[in-house]
Amino acid sequence: MTDQNIIEQFVEHLASSTHPGLVVNRWPDKENRRSQDIDAIAGQFAIEHTSIDTVPDQRMRSAQFRQVIGELESELSPLLTAGLRITLEWEAVDKGQDWRAINRMLREWILKEAEALPDGGSTVQSIPGIPFRLHVNKASDRPPGLRFRRSPPDDDTLPGRLQAQLSQKLAKLEPYRGKGFTTLLLIESSDPALMCKDLMLDSIRHAFSNRLPNGADVVWFTDTSLPQDIVFHDLTKHLKGRSDQ
């Protein structure tokens, strides 16, 4: 889903709730060939969209993780006789590893060894061809199937990264306030496991001293973890006035 798709759905959300008839009138960043500009103008709103990883390099590491597990869940689930959940540590999959070879060795180990494990949790390491340990939970009383997951990292960098990233976006919004527009920052996350509205709100409060970031009159959070059911949350009322007031 593109930035433009998300903004269009957001404007439709406003139009169906609080601003009847609202539509996107312009796409300044597409029109302005001289410098970077905001993403959209809809009625009185100047809109800038951004997405952020909950933890550093999350999208890159997620792509690497998907390379390793491939289609193992769908391919092997019908062949199992117990519920099997395999958890990888956050930094287990990394650059320099042969991900295709690891996928082949995971397939072989699961088919030959995994179901011989006792019910409950087990930590398995030193599997030939797999350069990291596996945390395996087996449940014979659960429907057969295979699920992979990752353990969340110990990380507290989100407020600092949020402040740095939003500051660049806010600089593009500021001139539009002088032109009489209501400046609106739309922050997106597609992370279903580690991110939620409350965490985003707490991180903004931490990054901007519990106030609206300078340059933004309105702040919204959008959860795109389910593309068929995007959810928008207005965070403005939970933040104090701008620090420049």
Long-range contacts (C-beta under 8 A, 24 or more apart in sequence): 1-224, 1-227, 3-39, 3-49, 4-39, 4-40, 6-49, 6-186, 6-188, 6-222, 6-224, 6-230, 7-39, 7-40, 7-47, 7-49, 7-186, 9-230, 10-47, 10-186, 10-220, 10-222, 10-232, 11-40, 11-42, 11-47, 13-232, 14-42, 14-45, 19-43, 36-172, 37-172, 38-172, 38-173, 38-176, 41-176, 41-181, 44-180, 44-181, 44-182, 45-181, 45-182, 45-183, 45-184, 45-218, 46-173, 46-176, 46-177, 46-179, 46-181, 46-182, 46-183, 46-184, 47-184, 47-186, 48-169, 48-170, 48-172, 48-173, 48-183, 48-184, 48-185, 48-186, 49-186, 49-187, 49-188, 50-165, 50-166, 50-169, 50-185, 50-186, 50-187, 50-188, 51-187, 51-188, 51-189, 51-190, 52-158, 52-161, 52-162, 52-165, 52-187, 52-188, 52-189, 53-161, 53-191, 54-158, 54-189, 54-191, 54-194, 54-195, 54-199, 55-90, 55-152, 55-153, 55-155, 55-157, 55-158, 55-194, 56-155, 56-157, 56-161, 58-191, 58-194, 61-90, 61-91, 61-93, 64-93, 64-94, 64-95, 64-99, 65-93, 65-148, 65-150, 67-93, 67-99, 67-100, 67-103, 68-93, 68-97, 68-99, 68-102, 68-103, 68-106, 69-103, 69-106, 69-148, 70-103, 72-103, 72-106, 72-107, 72-110, 72-146, 72-148, 73-145, 73-146, 73-147, 73-148, 75-107, 76-107, 76-110, 76-111, 76-146, 77-144, 77-145, 77-146, 78-144, 79-111, 80-110, 80-115, 80-144, 80-145, 80-146, 81-115, 81-140, 81-144, 82-115, 82-119, 82-138, 82-139, 82-140, 82-142, 82-144, 83-138, 83-139, 83-140, 83-141, 83-142, 83-143, 83-144, 83-145, 83-147, 84-110, 84-114, 84-115, 84-136, 84-137, 84-138, 84-139, 84-145, 84-146, 84-147, 85-136, 85-137, 85-139, 85-146, 85-147, 85-148, 85-149, 86-110, 86-114, 86-134, 86-135, 86-136, 86-137, 86-146, 86-147, 86-148, 86-149, 87-134, 87-135, 87-136, 87-137, 87-148, 87-149, 87-150, 87-151, 88-132, 88-134, 88-135, 88-148, 88-149, 88-150, 88-151, 89-132, 89-133, 89-135, 89-150, 89-151, 90-150, 90-151, 90-152, 90-153, 91-153, 92-132, 92-133, 92-150, 93-132, 97-131, 101-129, 102-129, 102-130, 102-131, 104-129, 105-129, 105-130, 106-130, 110-146, 114-138, 149-193, 152-193, 152-194, 158-199, 158-203, 159-203, 159-204, 159-206, 159-207, 160-207, 162-203, 162-204, 162-207, 163-207, 163-208, 166-207, 166-213, 167-213, 170-213, 170-214, 170-215, 170-216, 171-215, 173-215, 173-216, 174-214, 174-215, 177-215, 177-217, 182-217, 182-218, 183-215, 183-216, 183-217, 183-218, 184-216, 184-217, 184-218, 184-219, 184-220, 185-213, 185-215, 185-216, 185-218, 185-219, 185-220, 186-220, 186-222, 187-219, 187-220, 187-221, 187-222, 188-221, 188-222, 188-224, 189-221, 189-222, 189-223, 189-224, 189-225, 190-223, 190-224, 190-225, 191-225, 192-225, 192-226, 195-223, 195-225, 196-223, 197-221, 197-223, 197-233, 197-235, 200-235, 201-235, 201-238, 201-239, 204-235, 204-239, 205-239, 208-239, 208-243, 209-243, 210-239, 210-240, 211-239, 211-240, 211-241, 211-242, 211-243, 212-236, 212-239, 212-240, 212-241, 212-242, 212-243, 213-242, 214-242, 214-243, 214-244, 216-242, 217-242
